[in-house]
Amino acid sequence: MLGSRQGYPVPVDDTSPEFAQAAAEDGIVLGHQSFDWLSEQGHFGLERVAMERRDPALREPVTAAVEVLSAIYSRLKGDRAVLQSARSNLLLAVDLVHEPTGTLIEVDEAVHFTSDRLAALDLYPPNVAVGFDLNQYKELCRACSAKTDGFARGLPAKGFGFGGVQRERAYHDALRDLATPAMGHPRLVRIVALDSDGAAAYRRHRDALLTLLAP
């Protein structure tokens, strides 16, 4: 079911099930999974979980990711004290996971392309490991932001205050992008679905996904 706001469909229901169904027809099984390093505590939770694992291989990539995420959180005017005191057992959702390869997939509707998201993307380092075209995402943010920045403007978001929903979304998207490879997973894959049509989005990305997720 879709609502409408300023010319863009606003998703009321998640479009990822349609994407997963279309993928299943090609033999790609996509499920759901939660991760202890992806929680309401953001980069503080990421750093804590990595330290608890005592894996030397995680030290450098997680430290680098936390540094960038801290800068993004500050740029988006998040309250660090609120983030530090957030619940470690409240895990953030991931749209889809391809378990055989450990690949995380996010299906991004129009509301993900905002000036806040652009501000976060501008802080990604040049050699960042992401499974999408960074420049394309920046251009889409510029193109869509005039219509999408106002979404949920009057709603509160933890750590970002009233009107902070889009800033929270931008931070959480950055958290997923940067924490995923830092914790040893393949680069997180993002799928553009401006029309909120998951099946159509799958068809547009089908060939690339079949190659990426091949055993």
One Martini backbone bead per residue (centre of mass of N, CA, C, O) as a GRO file, in nm:
protein
  215
    1MET     BB    1   0.097   0.035   0.022
    2LEU     BB    2   0.037   0.378  -0.091
    3GLY     BB    3   0.134   0.687  -0.067
    4SER     BB    4   0.146   1.056  -0.097
    5ARG     BB    5   0.428   1.295  -0.169
    6GLN     BB    6   0.516   1.527  -0.376
    7GLY     BB    7   0.506   1.291  -0.624
    8TYR     BB    8   0.578   1.063  -0.425
    9PRO     BB    9   0.592   0.761  -0.311
   10VAL     BB   10   0.495   0.646   0.013
   11PRO     BB   11   0.588   0.406   0.217
   12VAL     BB   12   0.399   0.175   0.414
   13ASP     BB   13   0.523  -0.064   0.286
   14ASP     BB   14   0.745  -0.288   0.225
   15THR     BB   15   0.935  -0.367  -0.079
   16SER     BB   16   1.118  -0.626  -0.028
   17PRO     BB   17   0.923  -0.868  -0.078
   18GLU     BB   18   0.905  -0.826  -0.384
   19PHE     BB   19   1.202  -0.863  -0.436
   20ALA     BB   20   1.229  -1.150  -0.314
   21GLN     BB   21   1.025  -1.288  -0.501
   22ALA     BB   22   1.172  -1.230  -0.765
   23ALA     BB   23   1.434  -1.374  -0.682
   24ALA     BB   24   1.312  -1.659  -0.630
   25GLU     BB   25   1.245  -1.709  -0.937
   26ASP     BB   26   1.584  -1.727  -0.972
   27GLY     BB   27   1.697  -1.875  -0.695
   28ILE     BB   28   1.701  -1.636  -0.483
   29VAL     BB   29   1.756  -1.643  -0.140
   30LEU     BB   30   1.588  -1.416   0.082
   31GLY     BB   31   1.628  -1.296   0.407
   32HIS     BB   32   1.647  -1.274   0.767
   33GLN     BB   33   1.863  -1.070   0.987
   34SER     BB   34   2.045  -1.016   1.277
   35PHE     BB   35   2.277  -0.777   1.445
   36ASP     BB   36   2.474  -0.683   1.716
   37TRP     BB   37   2.624  -0.436   1.543
   38LEU     BB   38   2.308  -0.343   1.480
   39SER     BB   39   2.206  -0.070   1.664
   40GLU     BB   40   2.090   0.193   1.856
   41GLN     BB   41   2.406   0.260   1.927
   42GLY     BB   42   2.562   0.236   1.682
   43HIS     BB   43   2.897   0.303   1.689
   44PHE     BB   44   2.912   0.211   1.982
   45GLY     BB   45   2.812  -0.079   1.933
   46LEU     BB   46   3.019  -0.162   1.725
   47GLU     BB   47   3.270  -0.128   1.907
   48ARG     BB   48   3.184  -0.315   2.137
   49VAL     BB   49   3.152  -0.581   1.978
   50ALA     BB   50   3.438  -0.592   1.862
   51MET     BB   51   3.583  -0.604   2.137
   52GLU     BB   52   3.441  -0.865   2.243
   53ARG     BB   53   3.570  -1.054   2.012
   54ARG     BB   54   3.884  -1.031   1.987
   55ASP     BB   55   3.951  -0.944   1.678
   56PRO     BB   56   4.213  -0.822   1.502
   57ALA     BB   57   4.068  -0.788   1.216
   58LEU     BB   58   3.863  -0.555   1.331
   59ARG     BB   59   4.013  -0.306   1.432
   60GLU     BB   60   4.069  -0.126   1.181
   61PRO     BB   61   3.786  -0.115   1.033
   62VAL     BB   62   3.622  -0.019   1.282
   63THR     BB   63   3.776   0.236   1.351
   64ALA     BB   64   3.722   0.373   1.077
   65ALA     BB   65   3.412   0.364   1.087
   66VAL     BB   66   3.372   0.520   1.354
   67GLU     BB   67   3.498   0.784   1.263
   68VAL     BB   68   3.292   0.846   1.038
   69LEU     BB   69   3.028   0.813   1.204
   70SER     BB   70   3.087   1.038   1.403
   71ALA     BB   71   3.091   1.265   1.190
   72ILE     BB   72   2.804   1.217   1.087
   73TYR     BB   73   2.651   1.259   1.351
   74SER     BB   74   2.746   1.551   1.383
   75ARG     BB   75   2.645   1.665   1.112
   76LEU     BB   76   2.336   1.568   1.200
   77LYS     BB   77   2.292   1.652   1.505
   78GLY     BB   78   2.355   1.447   1.718
   79ASP     BB   79   2.316   1.290   2.036
   80ARG     BB   80   2.558   1.129   2.204
   81ALA     BB   81   2.425   1.061   2.477
   82VAL     BB   82   2.187   0.908   2.358
   83LEU     BB   83   2.347   0.692   2.204
   84GLN     BB   84   2.504   0.571   2.450
   85SER     BB   85   2.209   0.507   2.606
   86ALA     BB   86   2.119   0.307   2.431
   87ARG     BB   87   1.999   0.008   2.316
   88SER     BB   88   2.164  -0.298   2.255
   89ASN     BB   89   1.884  -0.483   2.201
   90LEU     BB   90   1.812  -0.283   1.962
   91LEU     BB   91   1.770  -0.387   1.650
   92LEU     BB   92   1.835  -0.335   1.326
   93ALA     BB   93   1.709  -0.351   1.027
   94VAL     BB   94   1.720  -0.569   0.745
   95ASP     BB   95   1.590  -0.632   0.460
   96LEU     BB   96   1.824  -0.835   0.334
   97VAL     BB   97   1.962  -1.180   0.316
   98HIS     BB   98   2.243  -1.365   0.187
   99GLU     BB   99   2.359  -1.634   0.339
  100PRO     BB  100   2.582  -1.774   0.160
  101THR     BB  101   2.745  -1.472   0.150
  102GLY     BB  102   2.654  -1.238   0.360
  103THR     BB  103   2.457  -1.044   0.210
  104LEU     BB  104   2.344  -0.719   0.219
  105ILE     BB  105   2.011  -0.574   0.150
  106GLU     BB  106   1.887  -0.263   0.015
  107VAL     BB  107   1.569  -0.101  -0.036
  108ASP     BB  108   1.536   0.221  -0.194
  109GLU     BB  109   1.344   0.467  -0.148
  110ALA     BB  110   1.293   0.800  -0.178
  111VAL     BB  111   1.343   0.867   0.138
  112HIS     BB  112   1.669   0.810   0.104
  113PHE     BB  113   1.677   1.086  -0.080
  114THR     BB  114   1.867   1.334   0.074
  115SER     BB  115   2.043   1.586   0.220
  116ASP     BB  116   2.136   1.408   0.458
  117ARG     BB  117   2.253   1.179   0.291
  118LEU     BB  118   2.455   1.354   0.141
  119ALA     BB  119   2.615   1.446   0.390
  120ALA     BB  120   2.712   1.160   0.453
  121LEU     BB  121   2.843   1.079   0.178
  122ASP     BB  122   3.059   1.316   0.184
  123LEU     BB  123   3.221   1.148   0.430
  124TYR     BB  124   3.320   0.943   0.260
  125PRO     BB  125   3.572   0.778   0.167
  126PRO     BB  126   3.728   0.713  -0.133
  127ASN     BB  127   3.771   0.384  -0.037
  128VAL     BB  128   3.498   0.286  -0.001
  129ALA     BB  129   3.295  -0.005   0.086
  130VAL     BB  130   3.053  -0.037  -0.165
  131GLY     BB  131   2.739  -0.177  -0.328
  132PHE     BB  132   2.746   0.108  -0.491
  133ASP     BB  133   2.687   0.410  -0.655
  134LEU     BB  134   2.789   0.692  -0.515
  135ASN     BB  135   2.734   0.909  -0.733
  136GLN     BB  136   2.443   0.831  -0.789
  137TYR     BB  137   2.337   0.886  -0.502
  138LYS     BB  138   2.404   1.183  -0.496
  139GLU     BB  139   2.230   1.265  -0.739
  140LEU     BB  140   1.960   1.165  -0.619
  141CYS     BB  141   1.961   1.351  -0.378
  142ARG     BB  142   1.954   1.614  -0.539
  143ALA     BB  143   1.689   1.545  -0.703
  144CYS     BB  144   1.492   1.467  -0.437
  145SER     BB  145   1.510   1.664  -0.182
  146ALA     BB  146   1.278   1.870  -0.233
  147LYS     BB  147   1.063   1.624  -0.173
  148THR     BB  148   1.196   1.450   0.085
  149ASP     BB  149   1.273   1.634   0.333
  150GLY     BB  150   0.961   1.661   0.446
  151PHE     BB  151   0.950   1.391   0.559
  152ALA     BB  152   0.850   1.374   0.880
  153ARG     BB  153   0.904   1.663   1.008
  154GLY     BB  154   0.711   1.629   1.287
  155LEU     BB  155   0.892   1.395   1.380
  156PRO     BB  156   1.055   1.204   1.603
  157ALA     BB  157   1.405   1.128   1.698
  158LYS     BB  158   1.639   0.954   1.839
  159GLY     BB  159   1.889   1.206   1.888
  160PHE     BB  160   1.720   1.437   1.684
  161GLY     BB  161   1.442   1.503   1.736
  162PHE     BB  162   1.240   1.708   1.599
  163GLY     BB  163   1.255   1.636   1.261
  164GLY     BB  164   1.476   1.366   1.262
  165VAL     BB  165   1.415   1.126   1.066
  166GLN     BB  166   1.611   1.178   0.822
  167ARG     BB  167   1.870   1.181   0.991
  168GLU     BB  168   1.841   0.898   1.102
  169ARG     BB  169   1.831   0.751   0.833
  170ALA     BB  170   2.110   0.844   0.733
  171TYR     BB  171   2.270   0.716   0.964
  172HIS     BB  172   2.172   0.422   0.935
  173ASP     BB  173   2.274   0.387   0.648
  174ALA     BB  174   2.570   0.435   0.719
  175LEU     BB  175   2.598   0.208   0.920
  176ARG     BB  176   2.545  -0.020   0.723
  177ASP     BB  177   2.765   0.043   0.516
  178LEU     BB  178   3.025   0.047   0.724
  179ALA     BB  179   2.984  -0.204   0.917
  180THR     BB  180   2.970  -0.449   0.731
  181PRO     BB  181   3.272  -0.470   0.627
  182ALA     BB  182   3.405  -0.437   0.910
  183MET     BB  183   3.258  -0.731   0.996
  184GLY     BB  184   3.320  -0.924   0.721
  185HIS     BB  185   3.140  -0.845   0.499
  186PRO     BB  186   3.015  -0.776   0.234
  187ARG     BB  187   2.911  -0.546   0.052
  188LEU     BB  188   2.660  -0.341   0.060
  189VAL     BB  189   2.351  -0.357  -0.106
  190ARG     BB  190   2.191  -0.121  -0.327
  191ILE     BB  191   1.847  -0.046  -0.419
  192VAL     BB  192   1.671   0.125  -0.650
  193ALA     BB  193   1.317   0.251  -0.548
  194LEU     BB  194   1.141   0.517  -0.625
  195ASP     BB  195   0.853   0.354  -0.689
  196SER     BB  196   0.813   0.111  -0.484
  197ASP     BB  197   0.909  -0.137  -0.684
  198GLY     BB  198   1.046  -0.435  -0.622
  199ALA     BB  199   1.025  -0.597  -0.888
  200ALA     BB  200   1.145  -0.382  -1.076
  201ALA     BB  201   1.412  -0.357  -0.927
  202TYR     BB  202   1.506  -0.640  -0.981
  203ARG     BB  203   1.508  -0.632  -1.291
  204ARG     BB  204   1.726  -0.405  -1.309
  205HIS     BB  205   1.941  -0.595  -1.113
  206ARG     BB  206   1.966  -0.893  -1.195
  207ASP     BB  207   2.244  -0.945  -1.331
  208ALA     BB  208   2.421  -0.838  -1.100
  209LEU     BB  209   2.315  -1.031  -0.881
  210LEU     BB  210   2.376  -1.304  -1.009
  211THR     BB  211   2.680  -1.250  -1.001
  212LEU     BB  212   2.723  -1.169  -0.699
  213LEU     BB  213   2.553  -1.446  -0.581
  214ALA     BB  214   2.726  -1.653  -0.682
  215PRO     BB  215   2.874  -1.962  -0.583
   0.00000   0.00000   0.00000
